[in-house]
Amino acid sequence: MAISFFKPAIASAVSPFAKKTAPGRARLVDRPAASAPERAERRPVETAGPAAHETGGLLTIDLAAIVKNWKAMAKRVVPADCAAVVKADAYGCGLEQVAAALARAGCATFLVAHLGEAQKVRAVAPDAAIYVLNGIPPGSAAAFAETNARPVIGSLPEYVEWDAYRAASRWSGLAALHFDTGMNRLGFTLEEAALFTTRVKMPDHGISLVMSHLACADTPGHPLNAKQIEAFRDLRFLFRGMPTSLANSSGIFLGPAAHCDMVRPGAALFGVNPTPSTPNLMEPVVTLKGRIVQVRAVPRGETVGYAATWTASRPSRIAVVSVGYGDGYPRAASEPRDGAKPARRPGAVIAGRLCPMAGRISMDLMAFDVTALPEDLVRRGDDATLMDRSITVDDVAAWSGTIGYEVLTGLGRRYRREWVE
């Protein structure tokens, strides 16, 4: 049963999150928002975290949007397969919920960072192929066999341990070989490829995938992209007949030369723009709302927040919202940064209007200037929308001097979470 967010103790006929845009007053949000009927009809399929009155924020994850993003990328790379990277709790969106939704949609291959994440995926996707990107820790081969997870092997000690366990136990499990083509992070050197070319021609070699990782795919003109694609093309020739994978989210948009046999989108599934220099083709996935705990008057010349970085240039009204960096909203979004020129200043949508941030974000609170709104439109208990399709995860990242990946994975556990389809 759906639970209303921040329902007051005394029942009210009006939802505290109902929009209250004044008649004839234009919205200041510069991106289209979903229609009210569409939002109203979408009921949570699962909830988690504190009860509504026990927390300051509501995080809604749109599983249907994630599936739509996956299908769009799968269509783009045909005839290659499209896997899904769901590490870091599916980029903060809920690993079990996301993996289950993608498995129902037809995704057959998942990639995670650690074995514990693989175990969670296995529980909801029993037939999937699950690759563990950070390899096989010493002494963990038996646990990989128990989970039927596939380590991504990038060093000789890993390979020797995995191969020895496989021979001794007669486990028929599979693994990927990871080669470094220019990232200089994980993987065998290109020279080490010759060690495996004979091995993979033997029966029951156990290698199901040869892969590498692009370092600069989100910058299409970077020369390292062409260098890595060329190096991986040579590897594909050495391992001809073996499935191969190179492209991450941004790599998908470099074209067919990077697609190989399987692509591995991650952040793009969750609405982060994989092509930062062009409009985002992905559907937004998360909506973050915070409760207004107080609306207060600030006289002209007075300051707001720590370090007094914001000064009221006129008699002002400030809405104080119960979300802060303790909830994973980046404190840096409120900090001026040399050379930073975001397209818009940090803000929140309140009563249908984009209202600018006032002062620094603190651990549990942030403030917004609502002076331009009629007084009756902003009240204690109303919501401030901090992230949605009008204020995207990439907007918050730009304000913070970081990337959407970090914003998503940093969203804390203090929110009430709801998954919708």
Rosetta blueprint (number, residue, H / E / L):
1 M L
2 A L
3 I L
4 S L
5 F L
6 F L
7 K L
8 P L
9 A L
10 I L
11 A L
12 S L
13 A L
14 V L
15 S L
16 P L
17 F L
18 A L
19 K L
20 K L
21 T L
22 A L
23 P L
24 G L
25 R L
26 A L
27 R L
28 L L
29 V L
30 D L
31 R L
32 P L
33 A L
34 A L
35 S L
36 A H
37 P H
38 E H
39 R H
40 A H
41 E H
42 R L
43 R L
44 P E
45 V E
46 E E
47 T E
48 A E
49 G L
50 P L
51 A L
52 A H
53 H H
54 E H
55 T L
56 G L
57 G E
58 L E
59 L E
60 T E
61 I E
62 D E
63 L H
64 A H
65 A H
66 I H
67 V H
68 K H
69 N H
70 W H
71 K H
72 A H
73 M H
74 A H
75 K H
76 R H
77 V L
78 V L
79 P L
80 A L
81 D E
82 C E
83 A L
84 A E
85 V E
86 V L
87 K H
88 A H
89 D H
90 A H
91 Y H
92 G H
93 C L
94 G L
95 L H
96 E H
97 Q H
98 V H
99 A H
100 A H
101 A H
102 L H
103 A H
104 R H
105 A H
106 G L
107 C L
108 A L
109 T E
110 F E
111 L E
112 V E
113 A L
114 H L
115 L H
116 G H
117 E H
118 A H
119 Q H
120 K H
121 V H
122 R H
123 A H
124 V H
125 A L
126 P L
127 D L
128 A L
129 A E
130 I E
131 Y E
132 V E
133 L L
134 N L
135 G L
136 I L
137 P L
138 P L
139 G L
140 S L
141 A H
142 A H
143 A H
144 F H
145 A H
146 E H
147 T H
148 N L
149 A L
150 R E
151 P E
152 V E
153 I E
154 G L
155 S L
156 L H
157 P H
158 E H
159 Y H
160 V H
161 E H
162 W H
163 D H
164 A H
165 Y H
166 R H
167 A H
168 A H
169 S H
170 R L
171 W L
172 S L
173 G L
174 L L
175 A E
176 A E
177 L E
178 H E
179 F E
180 D L
181 T L
182 G L
183 M L
184 N L
185 R L
186 L L
187 G L
188 F E
189 T L
190 L H
191 E H
192 E H
193 A H
194 A H
195 L H
196 F H
197 T H
198 T L
199 R H
200 V H
201 K H
202 M L
203 P L
204 D L
205 H L
206 G L
207 I E
208 S E
209 L E
210 V E
211 M E
212 S L
213 H L
214 L L
215 A L
216 C L
217 A L
218 D L
219 T L
220 P L
221 G L
222 H L
223 P H
224 L H
225 N H
226 A H
227 K H
228 Q H
229 I H
230 E H
231 A H
232 F H
233 R H
234 D H
235 L H
236 R H
237 F H
238 L H
239 F L
240 R L
241 G L
242 M L
243 P L
244 T E
245 S E
246 L L
247 A L
248 N L
249 S L
250 S H
251 G H
252 I H
253 F H
254 L H
255 G L
256 P H
257 A H
258 A H
259 H L
260 C L
261 D L
262 M E
263 V E
264 R L
265 P L
266 G L
267 A H
268 A H
269 L H
270 F H
271 G L
272 V L
273 N L
274 P L
275 T L
276 P L
277 S L
278 T L
279 P L
280 N L
281 L L
282 M L
283 E L
284 P L
285 V L
286 V E
287 T E
288 L E
289 K E
290 G E
291 R E
292 I E
293 V E
294 Q E
295 V E
296 R E
297 A E
298 V E
299 P L
300 R L
301 G L
302 E L
303 T E
304 V E
305 G L
306 Y H
307 A H
308 A H
309 T L
310 W E
311 T E
312 A L
313 S L
314 R L
315 P L
316 S E
317 R E
318 I E
319 A E
320 V E
321 V E
322 S L
323 V L
324 G L
325 Y H
326 G H
327 D H
328 G L
329 Y L
330 P L
331 R H
332 A H
333 A H
334 S H
335 E L
336 P L
337 R L
338 D L
339 G L
340 A L
341 K L
342 P L
343 A L
344 R L
345 R L
346 P L
347 G E
348 A E
349 V E
350 I E
351 A L
352 G L
353 R E
354 L E
355 C E
356 P E
357 M E
358 A L
359 G L
360 R L
361 I L
362 S L
363 M L
364 D L
365 L L
366 M E
367 A E
368 F E
369 D E
370 V L
371 T L
372 A L
373 L L
374 P L
375 E H
376 D H
377 L H
378 V L
379 R L
380 R L
381 G L
382 D L
383 D E
384 A E
385 T E
386 L E
387 M E
388 D L
389 R L
390 S L
391 I L
392 T L
393 V H
394 D H
395 D H
396 V H
397 A H
398 A H
399 W H
400 S H
401 G L
402 T L
403 I L
404 G H
405 Y H
406 E H
407 V H
408 L H
409 T H
410 G H
411 L L
412 G L
413 R L
414 R L
415 Y L
416 R E
417 R E
418 E E
419 W E
420 V E
421 E L
